[in-house]
Amino acid sequence: MSAALLLLVIRKECYRKLSSFHRISYHRSLGNNFNVTSTAAGLQQAPSSLVVYCRHLSSKHANDSYQYLEKCSLPTMYFQASLPRLPIPELEKTCERYLTALKPIISQDQMKKTEEIVNRFRSGEGKVLHDELVALDKQHRYTSYISGPWFEMYLKSRLPLVINFNPFMAFKDDPKHEYNHQLVRATNMLVSSLRFFKSLKENLLKPEVFHLNPTKSDTEKFLKFIRWFPKSVACYGAYWYKAFPLDMSQFDNLLCSTRIPRHGQDEIQAEQTSKHMAVLRKGHIYVFDALDQDGNIFPPSHLYSCLAYILTDNHPVPTHPVGVLTTENRDQWATVREMLKDAGNKEQLRLIDSAIYVMVFEDETVGEDHIKAASTMLHGPFGNRWFDKSFQLIITKDGKAALNFEHAWGDGVAVLRFFNEVYKDSIENHHIHPNSTIPSDIDPSQFVRRLEFSMNEPIKTAIHKAQDNYEKLTSTVRLHVMQYERMNRDFIKKQRLSPDAIMQLAFQMAYYKQYGKTVATYESCSTSAFKHGRTETLRPATMATKKCTEAFNSRCKPTPLELRSLLMECSKLHNKLTKEAAMGQGFDRHMFGLKHMALKKGTLFPEIFQDEAYIAANHFILSTSTLSGPAFQGGGFGAVVPNGYGLAYGFFENMLGCLVSSYDGFCDGKQFVECMESGLNEIHDVLYSTRSELDRDEDKRS
């Protein structure tokens, strides 16, 4: 077999296996109604140190076991050059998939009209736009056709980041209860995150790979095998092991980066030589070096002392907290930011922008109040956040922890890797303990700097306005939690059904029970198996789910076996759509690219994008996303349209969980949760009553 043919066979095997690729993106749909352009710029060089320090503080901790989370024998970005490119679907297939997705959500009359519009588009201007998109893609083989426009879509939006864009992911508690003390946990998580940072920065972090058979491929033998392959073909070597490397380009902006507000379009800026942290508490912003002049992590006791100093600072809450400005309309924030710089705050802003990341200390205790915890992590007190940073690590007074991350720079792949690694390391390697004390030879006041901002009346007025706008926005947000304990992932899998398909069906049933119809639904699916892949839209509202939903709510309800058959059809179709989306064969990103091309040309805007059906299809009343893992306690985001729901769901050892967000006066989230639970009860009863004889025997034995 020739080398070229061998690579082709392996690549086809990759595409086939992607049907099992797990969705790990936390992307939220914004619709396709933005026209934008990509931008990135670097920050000015940050000083190597904020304060004078003694090198001996970290010299004894310069050993690899403390400095690095891991030292992989394969460089972090080894697979990047050989990743397959994100394919552009055939125009014919995109049109077919688009029409299929419309059937359950629009009327027959509207469908006939839309079919005519799509047919004209397919044979006319759509073909021209498609050919131009393909030609442009061939000129930029170093990236994907969606990467630039997708960045632009985010960066050109003028909406506030809070609620509208930034989601949160909550960590599980440390299994050792005494280590959930705020200061102890904060220090241990800081150490672990710095270890991650150094491993990533020095190309020592293990490459991100999706393993179909971890026992064979997630091994040192696999890494040694791959080293024999040049970087230009390394991915194809991994495919032999049924291991699929993922795009890691987003990791460049995971740490030391921020979103800078600009008029018309924001920028993503990064400063990878940063050595300092920014910490927020009671509206104050503090900075201190976490790495020494040689780039080594300071000893745990030193970091512990700096954080303890911040936690005991008794300065009163500032009357004009600058952080609230990051919750503003982006143009307004851009204007005030220039005012701040002109007033003498340029250095203060630079220190925040270039920090490794922002840690947030919350003086609130949330306990087991899920709604209070979610509200704190999603938007929190208005003055004690900096939503522009790539992410904020929030830690409450009782040690609850979460990441709140800005979405323009990336999706869930990089964030989830950081999330899982930091949690695992921080609970397995406690560098600070409940009985730890501040060493007598450390004076943290010499290392920590509280940033003071010069204010004038226009800036103060802008801050007051931002506070008012924040209160208006967040006061309308309603959060509700569903914890369903009659089923879990294993139970659903045992019934030969997709857990994700069942949860998505539960959403459809709940909305149908509440409003009597099927609406546009968004589910994110990662395309990170491709170079610079982002996400593809998975459309869970199908004719199969509509038929199943109507059957469950029919007065003449079918038999349990007939209902089970409908459930199987829903699951089968959902798996097919998942496979297509993961392989870059959905229709949404392709249509987004075509629309972007049309807007760039500035000619007559295609009729298809002005059609009522297209507008309805991209008004996502149900916006959904899922995450799960050993560190994941829950997460959430705001609904993407005023009359919609934001549904962040996960699968846990003993239950199915979902955080439902909505806006007061538009939707009743409490009723939606009740309808969801009712639908899940109906599904459970059908599955339980029609389970196989083998399952019945196991039930009896247990």
Secondary structure, 3 states (H helix, E strand, C coil): CCHHHHHHHHHHHHHHHHHHCCCCCCCCCCCCCCCCCCCEEECCCCCCCCCCCCCHHHHCCCCHHHHCCCCCCCCCCCCHHHCCECCCCCHHHHHHHHHHHHCCCCCHHHHHHHHHHHHHHHHCHHHHHHHHHHHHHHHCCCCCCCHHHHHHHHHHCCCCCCCCCCCEEEECCCCCHHHHCHHHHHHHHHHHHHHHHHHHHCCCCCCCEEECCHHHHCCHHHHHHHCCCCHHHHHHHHHHCCEEECCCHHHHHCCCEEEECCCCCCEEEECCCCCEEEEEECCEEEEEECECCCCCECCHHHHHHHHHHHHHCCCCCCCCCHHHHHHCCHHHHHHHHHHHHHHHHHHHHHHHHCCCCEEEECCCCCCCCHHHHHHHHHCCCCCCCCCCECEEEEECCCCCEEEEECCCCCCHHHHHHHHHHHHHHHHHCCCCCCCCCCCCCCCHHHCCEECCCCCCHHHHHHHHHHHHHHHHHHCCEEEEEEEECCCCHHHHHHCCCCHHHHHHHHHHHHHHHHHCCCCCEEEEEECCCCECCCEEEECCCCHHHHHHHHHHCCCCCCCHHHHHHHHHHHHHHHHHHHHHHHCCCCCHHHHHHHHHHHHHHCCCCCHHHCCHHHHHHCCCCEEEEECCCCCEEEEECCCCCCCCEEEEEEECCCCEEEEEEEECCCCCHHHHHHHHHHHHHHHHHHHHHCCCHHHHHHHHHC
